[in-house]
Amino acid sequence: MYLVPTQESMRAMMDRPPGPFSMLNLYRLHEVADYSANPEFAPPNPISGRDLFDRYAASMDSLLASFDAKRVFLAEGAGCLIGPPDERWDVVQIVRYPSLSAFLSLTSSDEMLADMPHRLAMFEDSRVIPLIERTSESA
């Protein structure tokens, strides 16, 4: 299970070229949000990981915009054509950031830090993959 970056992955992120980039996010959601790590944040009634993600996603666009970032793609995972047959990703999204600085500012913002217990509760597993766009000149 991978829910937060490691020190090693953050160091590698800091060595990336400057400029805009995107993040591919793959999320596997809990059937029922798991607040066992932060029970004080649990809602009075159980909520599905899907419903929790939908609430989170609804407020995310304005937060991204405040850092000049934008979600450019959001989709439901639809199985696995190539790969382990039991591997599933419930949500796939791509977020475009203007710079590493904007990404770091967003991820350390009060809003994101306040959402962390809910992110940990909704996600069973995740992958967050930095992408650098290739142009015809770089291909």
LUMFI-37210 format. One record per atom (N, C-alpha, C): x negated, y negated, z. Coordinates in Angstrom, 3 decimals, padded with zeros to 6 digits. Atoms other than C-alpha are relative to their C-alpha. Layout:
{rec {X,Y,Z}}
...
END
This chain:
{rec {-000.852,001.169,000.000}}
{rec {000.000,000.000,000.000}}
{rec {-000.901,-001.237,000.000}}
{rec {000.780,001.233,000.148}}
{rec {-001.365,-003.406,-001.008}}
{rec {000.957,-001.187,000.072}}
{rec {-000.922,001.117,-000.182}}
{rec {000.406,-006.485,000.329}}
{rec {-000.697,-001.343,000.151}}
{rec {000.764,001.249,-000.139}}
{rec {-002.320,-009.070,000.983}}
{rec {-001.376,000.206,-000.632}}
{rec {001.327,-000.148,000.616}}
{rec {-005.642,-009.791,-000.727}}
{rec {-001.050,000.378,001.044}}
{rec {001.144,-000.305,-000.863}}
{rec {-008.860,-008.429,000.719}}
{rec {-000.993,-001.159,-000.095}}
{rec {001.048,001.026,000.074}}
{rec {-011.839,-010.651,001.468}}
{rec {-000.784,000.146,-001.296}}
{rec {000.749,-000.255,001.231}}
{rec {-013.638,-009.015,-001.445}}
{rec {000.759,-000.497,-001.232}}
{rec {-000.768,000.444,001.174}}
{rec {-010.809,-009.687,-003.906}}
{rec {000.114,-001.524,-000.032}}
{rec {-000.042,001.467,-000.021}}
{rec {-010.588,-013.318,-002.753}}
{rec {-001.341,-000.590,-000.433}}
{rec {001.316,000.484,000.459}}
{rec {-014.346,-013.763,-003.253}}
{rec {-000.094,000.098,-001.523}}
{rec {000.019,-000.166,001.460}}
{rec {-013.992,-012.386,-006.783}}
{rec {000.880,-001.054,-000.663}}
{rec {-000.907,001.013,000.545}}
{rec {-011.088,-014.766,-007.376}}
{rec {-000.701,-001.362,-000.064}}
{rec {000.688,001.289,-000.056}}
{rec {-013.282,-017.724,-006.387}}
{rec {-001.051,-000.132,-001.100}}
{rec {001.018,000.024,001.052}}
{rec {-015.796,-016.763,-009.099}}
{rec {000.593,-000.102,-001.403}}
{rec {-000.642,000.063,001.313}}
{rec {-013.251,-017.041,-011.908}}
{rec {-000.309,-001.335,-000.680}}
{rec {000.222,001.261,000.717}}
{rec {-013.712,-019.666,-014.627}}
{rec {001.053,-001.042,000.390}}
{rec {-000.979,001.039,-000.327}}
{rec {-012.045,-023.027,-013.971}}
{rec {001.088,-000.068,-001.064}}
{rec {-001.077,000.220,000.961}}
{rec {-008.806,-023.983,-015.643}}
{rec {001.227,000.835,000.289}}
{rec {-001.264,-000.697,-000.217}}
{rec {-005.314,-022.596,-015.995}}
{rec {-000.148,001.513,-000.127}}
{rec {-000.046,-001.462,000.070}}
{rec {-004.550,-018.928,-015.492}}
{rec {001.391,000.447,000.430}}
{rec {-001.277,-000.578,-000.414}}
{rec {-001.607,-016.642,-014.853}}
{rec {-000.259,001.147,000.960}}
{rec {000.051,-001.159,-000.893}}
{rec {-000.876,-013.981,-012.254}}
{rec {001.128,000.940,-000.385}}
{rec {-000.977,-001.062,000.217}}
{rec {000.869,-010.741,-013.122}}
{rec {000.303,000.604,001.366}}
{rec {-000.428,-000.528,-001.290}}
{rec {002.876,-009.636,-010.085}}
{rec {000.879,001.217,-000.222}}
{rec {-000.797,-001.226,000.028}}
{rec {004.180,-006.078,-009.740}}
{rec {000.438,000.277,001.432}}
{rec {-000.523,-000.193,-001.348}}
{rec {006.453,-005.486,-006.756}}
{rec {000.843,001.263,000.086}}
{rec {-000.873,-001.116,-000.367}}
{rec {007.908,-002.305,-005.291}}
{rec {000.696,-000.437,001.285}}
{rec {-000.781,000.514,-001.117}}
{rec {010.703,-003.273,-002.916}}
{rec {000.459,001.120,000.925}}
{rec {-000.594,-000.931,-000.962}}
{rec {011.805,-001.531,000.261}}
{rec {001.498,000.114,-000.274}}
{rec {-001.457,-000.173,000.089}}
{rec {015.294,-000.061,000.075}}
{rec {000.678,-000.918,001.017}}
{rec {-000.453,000.906,-001.063}}
{rec {015.939,-001.853,003.390}}
{rec {-001.246,-000.721,000.499}}
{rec {001.158,000.789,-000.431}}
{rec {013.608,-004.690,004.379}}
{rec {-000.524,000.524,001.338}}
{rec {000.652,-000.593,-001.168}}
{rec {011.116,-003.451,006.979}}
{rec {-000.670,-001.098,000.828}}
{rec {000.519,001.047,-000.877}}
{rec {010.588,-005.981,009.758}}
{rec {-000.740,000.570,001.208}}
{rec {000.648,-000.610,-001.167}}
{rec {008.776,-003.543,012.072}}
{rec {-001.280,-000.743,000.408}}
{rec {001.227,000.743,-000.325}}
{rec {005.570,-005.638,011.870}}
{rec {000.298,-001.372,000.606}}
{rec {-000.389,001.330,-000.492}}
{rec {007.441,-008.876,012.677}}
{rec {001.474,000.012,000.390}}
{rec {-001.426,-000.151,-000.319}}
{rec {010.718,-007.949,014.412}}
{rec {000.691,-001.308,000.372}}
{rec {-000.606,001.281,-000.383}}
{rec {011.254,-011.503,015.645}}
{rec {000.555,-000.767,-001.205}}
{rec {-000.495,000.658,001.208}}
{rec {011.906,-012.551,012.014}}
{rec {001.148,000.759,-000.658}}
{rec {-001.044,-000.825,000.609}}
{rec {014.445,-009.810,011.281}}
{rec {001.354,-000.692,000.103}}
{rec {-001.352,000.551,-000.067}}
{rec {017.937,-010.989,010.378}}
{rec {000.864,000.870,000.918}}
{rec {-000.851,-000.776,-000.913}}
{rec {020.799,-009.876,012.653}}
{rec {000.500,001.312,-000.611}}
{rec {-000.457,-001.204,000.694}}
{rec {021.970,-007.358,010.037}}
{rec {-001.048,000.414,-001.028}}
{rec {000.970,-000.456,001.003}}
{rec {019.795,-005.178,007.780}}
{rec {000.283,-000.614,-001.374}}
{rec {-000.109,000.557,001.350}}
{rec {019.124,-006.562,004.312}}
{rec {-000.895,000.835,-000.916}}
{rec {000.817,-000.779,000.933}}
{rec {017.842,-004.774,001.247}}
{rec {-001.212,-000.819,-000.435}}
{rec {001.163,000.677,000.560}}
{rec {014.426,-005.570,-000.135}}
{rec {000.374,-000.800,-001.234}}
{rec {-000.469,000.686,001.212}}
{rec {016.187,-006.529,-003.392}}
{rec {000.688,-001.318,000.358}}
{rec {-000.698,001.232,-000.382}}
{rec {018.501,-009.048,-001.683}}
{rec {-000.968,-001.017,000.591}}
{rec {000.994,000.900,-000.580}}
{rec {015.593,-010.487,000.260}}
{rec {-000.859,-000.617,-001.104}}
{rec {000.771,000.544,001.116}}
{rec {013.562,-010.853,-002.947}}
{rec {000.818,-001.040,-000.760}}
{rec {-000.839,000.949,000.735}}
{rec {016.492,-012.562,-004.694}}
{rec {000.095,-001.337,000.727}}
{rec {-000.018,001.252,-000.782}}
{rec {016.723,-015.117,-001.863}}
{rec {-001.339,-000.729,-000.134}}
{rec {001.353,000.553,000.096}}
{rec {012.963,-015.647,-001.972}}
{rec {-000.229,-000.604,-001.388}}
{rec {000.223,000.452,001.376}}
{rec {012.891,-015.973,-005.774}}
{rec {000.780,-001.274,-000.297}}
{rec {-000.837,001.175,000.263}}
{rec {015.700,-018.546,-005.759}}
{rec {-000.671,-001.288,000.469}}
{rec {000.650,001.210,-000.515}}
{rec {013.632,-020.980,-003.696}}
{rec {-001.422,-000.181,-000.537}}
{rec {001.404,000.026,000.418}}
{rec {010.288,-020.180,-005.308}}
{rec {-000.276,-000.979,-001.138}}
{rec {000.264,000.862,001.155}}
{rec {010.678,-022.184,-008.536}}
{rec {-000.316,-001.436,000.408}}
{rec {000.268,001.380,-000.413}}
{rec {010.852,-025.542,-006.755}}
{rec {-001.329,-000.095,000.749}}
{rec {001.290,000.004,-000.688}}
{rec {007.903,-024.621,-004.530}}
{rec {-001.143,000.079,-001.009}}
{rec {001.023,-000.091,001.047}}
{rec {005.859,-023.573,-007.569}}
{rec {-000.166,-001.342,-000.712}}
{rec {000.049,001.278,000.720}}
{rec {006.761,-026.824,-009.340}}
{rec {-000.743,-001.065,000.804}}
{rec {000.684,001.004,-000.817}}
{rec {005.452,-028.848,-006.403}}
{rec {-001.524,000.161,-000.052}}
{rec {001.436,-000.226,000.194}}
{rec {002.022,-027.332,-007.185}}
{rec {-000.341,000.087,-001.495}}
{rec {000.157,-000.021,001.463}}
{rec {002.416,-027.743,-010.984}}
{rec {-000.148,001.413,-000.553}}
{rec {-000.003,-001.393,000.455}}
{rec {002.854,-023.975,-011.300}}
{rec {001.412,000.349,-000.464}}
{rec {-001.309,-000.367,000.547}}
{rec {005.691,-022.152,-013.044}}
{rec {000.080,001.504,-000.213}}
{rec {-000.253,-001.400,000.336}}
{rec {007.178,-018.688,-013.192}}
{rec {000.395,000.024,-001.468}}
{rec {-000.256,-000.031,001.442}}
{rec {007.088,-017.893,-016.911}}
{rec {000.670,001.293,-000.442}}
{rec {-000.622,-001.278,000.350}}
{rec {008.460,-014.339,-016.799}}
{rec {000.466,000.678,001.276}}
{rec {-000.547,-000.757,-001.126}}
{rec {010.693,-012.374,-014.426}}
{rec {000.867,001.103,-000.573}}
{rec {-000.769,-001.130,000.536}}
{rec {012.093,-008.900,-015.111}}
{rec {000.103,001.111,001.034}}
{rec {-000.134,-001.233,-000.772}}
{rec {013.314,-005.704,-013.520}}
{rec {-000.936,001.028,-000.618}}
{rec {000.780,-001.119,000.514}}
{rec {010.918,-002.797,-013.828}}
{rec {000.957,001.049,-000.556}}
{rec {-000.890,-000.963,000.666}}
{rec {012.353,-000.101,-016.108}}
{rec {-000.698,001.341,-000.192}}
{rec {000.669,-001.291,000.101}}
{rec {010.334,003.008,-015.358}}
{rec {-001.421,-000.146,-000.494}}
{rec {001.399,-000.018,000.417}}
{rec {006.919,004.015,-016.594}}
{rec {-000.128,000.828,-001.274}}
{rec {000.179,-000.696,001.270}}
{rec {006.218,004.918,-020.219}}
{rec {-001.344,000.727,-000.042}}
{rec {001.335,-000.603,-000.073}}
{rec {002.490,005.571,-019.735}}
{rec {-000.489,-000.181,001.432}}
{rec {000.441,000.059,-001.384}}
{rec {001.293,006.409,-016.257}}
{rec {000.689,001.062,000.824}}
{rec {-000.621,-001.003,-000.860}}
{rec {002.342,008.472,-013.274}}
{rec {001.530,-000.092,-000.070}}
{rec {-001.452,000.034,000.175}}
{rec {006.005,009.472,-013.730}}
{rec {000.753,-000.472,001.236}}
{rec {-000.694,000.423,-001.216}}
{rec {006.850,008.709,-010.106}}
{rec {-000.357,-001.432,000.407}}
{rec {000.364,001.382,-000.313}}
{rec {005.286,005.225,-010.168}}
{rec {001.126,-000.919,-000.448}}
{rec {-001.063,000.937,000.360}}
{rec {007.873,002.457,-010.096}}
{rec {-000.352,-001.400,000.505}}
{rec {000.119,001.404,-000.385}}
{rec {007.750,-001.319,-010.025}}
{rec {001.377,-000.598,-000.199}}
{rec {-001.364,000.519,000.050}}
{rec {011.065,-002.961,-009.201}}
{rec {000.067,-001.373,-000.645}}
{rec {000.031,001.369,000.519}}
{rec {010.085,-006.500,-010.151}}
{rec {-001.356,-000.246,-000.651}}
{rec {001.209,000.416,000.704}}
{rec {007.560,-007.790,-012.670}}
{rec {000.149,-001.494,-000.268}}
{rec {-000.061,001.429,000.316}}
{rec {006.764,-011.481,-012.892}}
{rec {-001.387,-000.506,-000.348}}
{rec {001.242,000.693,000.335}}
{rec {004.135,-013.753,-014.334}}
{rec {000.177,-001.451,000.420}}
{rec {-000.004,001.392,-000.447}}
{rec {003.341,-017.092,-012.719}}
{rec {-001.228,-000.676,-000.590}}
{rec {001.072,000.786,000.629}}
{rec {001.254,-019.726,-014.503}}
{rec {-000.434,-001.098,000.966}}
{rec {000.575,001.007,-000.893}}
{rec {-001.063,-021.910,-012.402}}
{rec {-000.916,-000.919,-000.797}}
{rec {000.873,000.917,000.732}}
{rec {-002.881,-025.044,-013.596}}
{rec {-001.476,000.160,000.372}}
{rec {001.386,-000.134,-000.461}}
{rec {-005.992,-024.189,-011.567}}
{rec {-000.050,000.922,001.213}}
{rec {000.202,-000.791,-001.211}}
{rec {-007.438,-022.041,-008.828}}
{rec {000.335,-000.834,001.231}}
{rec {-000.286,000.896,-001.119}}
{rec {-007.161,-025.038,-006.526}}
{rec {001.502,-000.066,000.278}}
{rec {-001.459,000.036,-000.176}}
{rec {-003.394,-025.232,-007.128}}
{rec {000.496,001.307,000.610}}
{rec {-000.388,-001.304,-000.538}}
{rec {-003.035,-021.503,-006.457}}
{rec {-000.339,000.089,001.488}}
{rec {000.421,-000.073,-001.399}}
{rec {-005.015,-021.729,-003.208}}
{rec {000.813,-000.943,000.876}}
{rec {-000.829,000.937,-000.758}}
{rec {-003.060,-024.790,-002.092}}
{rec {001.396,000.570,000.224}}
{rec {-001.327,-000.613,-000.127}}
{rec {000.224,-023.001,-002.770}}
{rec {-000.026,001.120,001.033}}
{rec {000.004,-001.175,-000.878}}
{rec {-000.765,-019.797,-000.986}}
{rec {-000.322,-000.341,001.450}}
{rec {000.275,000.409,-001.377}}
{rec {-001.948,-021.711,002.085}}
{rec {000.980,-001.067,000.491}}
{rec {-000.982,001.019,-000.383}}
{rec {001.045,-024.083,002.160}}
{rec {000.850,000.486,001.176}}
{rec {-000.861,-000.339,-001.136}}
{rec {003.300,-024.206,005.215}}
{rec {001.172,000.875,-000.431}}
{rec {-001.154,-000.765,000.488}}
{rec {006.190,-022.868,003.122}}
{rec {-000.368,001.461,-000.256}}
{rec {000.415,-001.378,000.290}}
{rec {004.281,-019.811,001.916}}
{rec {-000.364,000.744,001.285}}
{rec {000.365,-000.655,-001.256}}
{rec {002.876,-019.078,005.362}}
{rec {001.244,000.350,000.811}}
{rec {-001.253,-000.285,-000.712}}
{rec {006.379,-019.319,006.861}}
{rec {000.743,001.179,-000.620}}
{rec {-000.668,-001.112,000.696}}
{rec {007.639,-016.836,004.232}}
{rec {-000.726,001.336,000.158}}
{rec {000.805,-001.222,-000.024}}
{rec {004.879,-014.283,004.895}}
{rec {000.676,001.177,000.712}}
{rec {-000.653,-001.161,-000.633}}
{rec {006.826,-012.128,007.416}}
{rec {001.095,000.608,-000.879}}
{rec {-001.068,-000.492,000.880}}
{rec {009.675,-011.861,004.898}}
{rec {-000.595,000.703,-001.225}}
{rec {000.685,-000.673,001.116}}
{rec {007.296,-011.012,002.027}}
{rec {-000.468,001.389,000.435}}
{rec {000.467,-001.291,-000.505}}
{rec {005.774,-008.259,004.145}}
{rec {001.164,000.960,000.220}}
{rec {-001.180,-000.843,-000.248}}
{rec {009.275,-006.988,004.991}}
{rec {000.626,000.509,-001.291}}
{rec {-000.697,-000.403,001.239}}
{rec {010.583,-006.879,001.405}}
{rec {-000.827,000.925,-000.871}}
{rec {000.851,-000.768,000.908}}
{rec {007.580,-005.345,-000.359}}
{rec {-000.475,001.304,000.626}}
{rec {000.572,-001.296,-000.369}}
{rec {006.740,-001.673,-000.081}}
{rec {-001.437,000.086,-000.508}}
{rec {001.327,000.003,000.610}}
{rec {003.745,-002.184,-002.361}}
{rec {-000.018,-001.106,-001.047}}
{rec {000.095,001.034,001.038}}
{rec {002.449,-004.748,-004.832}}
{rec {-001.358,000.067,-000.674}}
{rec {001.250,000.252,000.705}}
{rec {-000.214,-005.552,-007.368}}
{rec {000.091,-001.433,-000.507}}
{rec {000.065,001.377,000.490}}
{rec {-001.234,-009.120,-008.169}}
{rec {-001.298,-000.103,-000.792}}
{rec {001.135,-000.094,000.918}}
{rec {-003.521,-009.328,-011.181}}
{rec {-000.215,-001.343,-000.695}}
{rec {000.289,001.253,000.697}}
{rec {-005.165,-012.589,-012.320}}
{rec {-000.215,000.264,-001.491}}
{rec {000.113,-000.110,001.457}}
{rec {-004.969,-013.110,-016.077}}
{rec {-000.594,-001.284,-000.551}}
{rec {000.535,001.158,000.712}}
{rec {-007.037,-015.419,-018.238}}
{rec {000.374,000.179,-001.457}}
{rec {-000.507,-000.093,001.370}}
{rec {-005.423,-016.116,-021.574}}
{rec {-001.141,000.039,-001.006}}
{rec {000.962,-000.075,001.105}}
{rec {-007.372,-015.123,-024.647}}
{rec {000.572,-000.773,-001.177}}
{rec {-000.398,000.716,001.205}}
{rec {-007.228,-017.428,-027.601}}
{rec {-000.620,000.708,-001.194}}
{rec {000.580,-000.635,001.185}}
{rec {-008.055,-016.501,-031.168}}
{rec {-001.517,-000.207,-000.039}}
{rec {001.440,000.250,-000.031}}
{rec {-011.495,-018.062,-030.584}}
{rec {-000.712,000.947,000.961}}
{rec {000.656,-000.859,-000.993}}
{rec {-012.173,-015.834,-027.554}}
{rec {000.219,001.478,-000.276}}
{rec {-000.301,-001.417,000.285}}
{rec {-010.824,-012.618,-029.095}}
{rec {-001.144,000.674,-000.717}}
END
